[in-house]
Amino acid sequence: MTTLYCARWVMPISSGMIEDGAVAVEGARIVGVGVRAALLSKFPEALARDYGEAAILPGFVNAHSHLELTAMRGYLEDMENDFFGWLRKLTIARLERMTPDDLYVSAAWGAVEAARAGVTCLGDSSDAASASIRALCDVGLRGTVYQEGFGPDPRLAIHLFAKLREKMYGLREYESALVRAGVSPHSPYTVSARQLELITDFAIAEGLPLMMHAAESRAEEQLLREGRGPFAEGLARRGIEWRAPGLSTIQYLRETGVLAARPLLAHCIRVDEADIERIREAGASVAHCPKSNAKLGHGHAPFAAFIEQGLKVGLGSDSVASNNTCDMLEEARFAALMSRADARPPGSKRLTDSRDVLMAATLGGARALGLEGQTGALAEGLQADLTVVGLDGAHQLPIHNPAHTLVFASSGRDVRLTVVAGREVFRDGHVTTVDEARLRARMHEIKKAVTSDK
């Protein structure tokens, strides 16, 4: 059976906007995109669903999240000036106060939030990756779940890598048509060079997607370039020897071979033009997380330069512990505004605009996750991943350009429908795939456990 989703505007992203348009879906795939009248004529027996004053877009792609940490929303406020302490408190709460079921519920609630905000695909990093991959599957979202690996002590590299490899083989049993497993050496300050090499070789040999936090903070840059700062002091307290390579993070990832795996790099705040070119040459991609970066006081990545130099770049929410919401329209607005806030010398290139950030929130994210050709756009033959955003709110009218209204006046709360592979996972104000009431009740219980130190 064919379903025809109709609205005042259809925004395919990979092609021009269509007024009074429609998207035809059969099974898991898109079978037509065009003017409503033409598709009604082509599919006369289709079930037509008219959303009126709304825009139909590809489902949003959240290129970097931590769903298992959804229970930490609001827990770490006022600690942004101490990133090392922020990480330590988060880790203790997750490891010591959350059970395996708590982690699953936390991830599932994060996936529910994503579905409600029109997100159809995520690149999720998790130390409890089996919980996150099950959550995505249960809610019905698409994505890649990256099993995180840790271990800054090179003396333990082989042992820790063996444990990570065993986790990965178990994780792959949960893969489905929508969700795949990847691997993530967490960061340059939590994984030794030797373990980075082992994980990268493993990822390449097994054909696994690889993701890594990179060039995120001043403390990371101090560690790599000078061997000092809070991360260096933390390693010293643990008796772990660290010899600074005297390189930028991106240079270091090239030297250790990580760039050979064409990784997804989250953040990339502290990069220069040469680093951006290294990323581009390697075929790596970037998950740009403007809200999290700003809230933690790390600064902002050169998003406009990423675009101008042709990087594959998507938008990411990071965890709601450092962002508070998983809302890609809000993330797109922040990306545009933070980029525009930079003073521009005379003759510099154009400002980042609505098209740039909508691209990054959809097709750009799909490219960053290696899913171009499957999702990220509305085109015949692609997977039927789409969202409908209402554009008739008091905060949105009048509309002179729907793209501008989406980016600068809308949010995930305006989403009316989320469809993944032809399945309506959010409709009529409810997620259709899981028991939201049960998950909500469990989240209240988990909050009490997480905050038991307060």
C-alpha positions, 0 to 999 in steps of 0.5 A: 500500500502507498501512503502519500504524505502531503504538506504546504512545503516539501524540502528534499534537501538534495533538490529544491523546495516543492510548494504544495508537495508530497512524498509517496512511501511504499514499505520502507522506501520512498517511491515518489517526491513531487507536487501533490497533484502529480503524485495523487494522479500517479498513485490514485489508490494511495492513502493521503495524509495532509499535514497542511501548513507544515514542512516535510523534511528528511528525518534529522540525523544526530551525528553524535549522542550519548543516549545512556547518559539521558538520566544525567540531564541537569545533574552536572550543572555549575561544574562547567568550569572543571571539565576534568571534575565534570567527567569524573562525577559523570563517570562515578554516577554512571558506573556506581549508581546505575544498573544495566537496566537503568542504562537501558531505560536511560538510553530508551528515554533518550531515543524517545526524545529523539523520535519526538523531535524528528530525529530518525538516525543517530551516531551514538557513543556508549560504554554500555553499547548493548543498552543503547543498541537495544534502545534504538532497535526497540524505539525503531530508530536508525543508527550506528552505536559505537562501543567506547574503549578506554585505557590511557596506560600503555602497559595495559593496552593489549589486555584492554583491547582484548576486552574491547574486542570481546565486547564488539563481537557480542555487540554485533549480535544485536545489529539489525537492518536499521542499527549497526555497531561501531567502535570508539577509542574514546579520546586522546587523553583516555586511550594510549597510543598503543591501544589506538593503533590496536583498535584502528587496525581492528576496525579496518580489518573488521570493516567497523565504523570508528568514532572518536572525540577529538580536539575538544578542549584546551586541556586536551591540547595542553596534554598533547602539545606540552604534556601539562594541564589537568589531564596530564596531572590526572595521568601522573597521579595514576602513575601513568607516564605520558610523553607529549608528542608536541602535535595537534590532536589531528596530527597525533591521530594521523601519526597513530594511524587513526585517520586511516580508518576514516573516523567520525571525529566529534567536536574538532574545536581546536583545529586550524586550516592545516588540521581541517585539510588533514581531515578532508584528505583522510576522508574523515568526517566531523560531528559538530556539537555547538551547544555542548561545546558552548555550555562546557566552555570549550569554545566553538568549532570553525563550522563555516571553514568545515563547509568551505573546505568541503568536509563531511560535517553533521550536527550532534547534540552530544549527551543531554548532560552537557546539552539538556536537549536532543533537538536538531532544529535548536542545534541548527540554530545554534550552529548558524548563530555561533558561526555568524558571531565570529567577526568577519574581515572585509572580503571574507566569505558569506555567512552560514545560512539556513541551507547550510545548517539544514544540510548538516542536520540531515544529509550532512549527518548521513554522509558523516555516518557513511549512510549517504545513499540510504538516508538524509534526503527525500528522493525516490529509492531512498529509505523512507526516513522523514519528519513533518514539522508544523509551521502554523504556530504563533512563534512561526508566523508569518512565513516568508521562507520556510527554511528560515522559519525552521532554523530561526523560529522552530524547535523539535516541539513543532514536530508532528510525525516521525517516520523511519523506514516507512514506519510511523514511530511518532504520531499524534503526540505519542511514540508508537513503539514503546510504553512511554508511561513505564519509561517515564516512571522508571526515569524518576526512579533512576534520577533518585539513584543518580542523585543519591549524593545530594 
